[in-house]
Amino acid sequence: MKSIQLRYPQGKFKALTMSYDDGRNADKRLVDIFNRNGIKGTFHINSGLTGTLDRLEEGELGRTYEGHEASAHTLTHPTIARIPKELLVHEVMEDRKNLERIFGYTIRGMSYPGRLL
């Protein structure tokens, strides 16, 4: 029987992933470091919280993360174990819809938010 062997580009067996949450202003500096060093990252963004606290404004997201992957992280970062399922569906779907509008491509990734409490 034939076997299928899955590998990364150039036949590599392992990959290092860079994954960051919440769309924070500090990501501007991080992305600059990544870009200078040829590193790609995935950034999990709460589209309903843009412009609050130390988070990027909606208008900054596209240019800040250009060349990197944007991923859903729920609309407002709730503690998933403590919200009704209907609200969870709303949080995930609205975040994805907003991010697809902002970035102009299909959002495939999702990182569940978590809070200690």
RACOR-V46868 format. One record per pair of residues at least 4 apart in sequence whose C-alpha atoms are under 8 Angstrom apart, sorted by the first residue. I is the first residue (numbers start at 1). J is the second residue. D is the distance in Angstrom with one decimal. If there is no record, write none. Layout:
((I,J,D) (I,J,D))
This chain:
((6,13,8.0) (7,11,5.3) (7,12,5.7) (7,13,5.3) (7,14,7.8) (8,12,5.0) (8,13,6.1) (8,14,7.1) (8,15,7.3) (17,41,6.9) (17,42,7.9) (18,40,7.1) (18,41,4.8) (18,42,6.2) (19,41,5.8) (19,42,4.8) (19,43,5.9) (19,44,7.5) (20,41,7.7) (20,42,6.4) (20,43,4.9) (20,44,6.1) (21,43,5.8) (21,44,4.6) (21,45,6.2) (21,73,7.5) (22,43,7.6) (22,44,5.9) (22,45,4.8) (22,46,5.8) (22,55,7.3) (22,73,7.4) (23,27,6.8) (23,43,6.9) (23,44,6.8) (23,45,5.0) (23,46,7.0) (23,50,7.5) (23,55,5.6) (23,56,5.9) (23,61,7.9) (24,54,5.7) (24,55,4.2) (24,56,5.6) (25,54,5.7) (25,55,5.3) (25,56,5.2) (26,30,6.5) (27,31,5.8) (27,64,7.8) (28,32,6.2) (28,64,6.1) (29,33,6.3) (30,34,6.2) (31,35,6.0) (31,64,7.1) (31,65,7.0) (32,36,6.2) (33,37,6.3) (34,38,5.9) (34,39,4.6) (34,40,6.4) (34,41,7.8) (35,39,6.1) (35,40,7.5) (40,67,7.4) (40,68,5.6) (40,69,7.9) (41,68,5.5) (41,69,6.3) (42,68,6.1) (42,69,4.6) (42,70,5.8) (42,71,6.7) (43,65,7.7) (43,68,7.6) (43,69,6.2) (43,70,5.0) (43,71,5.9) (44,70,6.0) (44,71,4.5) (44,72,5.4) (44,73,5.2) (44,110,7.1) (44,111,6.3) (45,70,7.0) (45,71,6.2) (45,72,5.7) (45,73,5.2) (45,74,7.5) (46,50,7.0) (46,72,6.8) (46,73,5.3) (46,74,5.4) (46,75,4.8) (46,76,5.8) (46,77,6.5) (46,95,6.6) (47,58,7.5) (47,74,7.5) (47,75,5.3) (47,76,7.3) (47,95,5.6) (47,98,6.4) (47,99,6.6) (48,75,4.6) (48,76,5.3) (48,95,7.1) (49,55,7.2) (49,75,7.1) (49,76,5.9) (50,55,5.6) (50,56,5.6) (50,57,5.0) (50,58,5.5) (51,55,5.3) (51,56,5.4) (51,57,4.2) (51,58,6.8) (52,56,7.7) (52,57,7.9) (56,60,6.2) (56,61,6.7) (57,61,6.8) (58,102,7.7) (60,64,5.9) (61,65,6.0) (61,102,7.6) (61,103,7.9) (62,66,5.8) (62,102,6.7) (62,103,5.7) (65,69,7.2) (65,70,7.2) (70,99,7.6) (70,103,7.8) (70,107,6.8) (70,109,7.6) (71,96,7.8) (71,99,7.8) (71,107,5.9) (71,108,6.7) (71,109,4.7) (71,110,5.4) (71,111,7.2) (72,92,7.1) (72,95,6.0) (72,96,5.5) (72,99,7.3) (72,107,7.0) (72,108,7.9) (72,109,6.1) (72,110,4.6) (72,111,6.3) (73,77,6.9) (73,92,7.2) (73,95,7.2) (73,110,5.7) (73,111,5.0) (73,112,5.9) (73,113,6.2) (74,78,7.6) (74,91,4.9) (74,92,4.7) (74,93,7.9) (74,94,7.7) (74,95,5.3) (74,96,7.8) (74,112,7.3) (74,113,7.2) (75,91,4.9) (75,92,6.5) (75,94,6.4) (75,95,4.6) (76,91,7.0) (77,113,5.6) (77,114,7.7) (78,82,7.9) (78,83,7.4) (78,113,6.8) (78,114,7.6) (78,115,7.9) (79,83,6.9) (79,113,6.6) (79,114,5.7) (79,115,5.9) (80,88,6.8) (80,112,7.7) (80,113,7.2) (80,114,7.2) (83,87,6.4) (83,88,6.6) (84,88,6.4) (85,89,6.3) (86,90,6.4) (87,91,6.1) (88,92,6.2) (89,93,6.0) (90,94,5.8) (91,95,6.1) (92,96,6.2) (93,97,6.1) (94,98,6.0) (95,99,6.1) (96,100,6.1) (96,107,6.2) (97,101,6.3) (98,102,6.2) (99,103,5.9) (99,104,7.9) (99,107,7.0) (100,104,5.3) (100,105,5.4) (100,106,5.7) (100,107,6.0) (101,105,7.7))
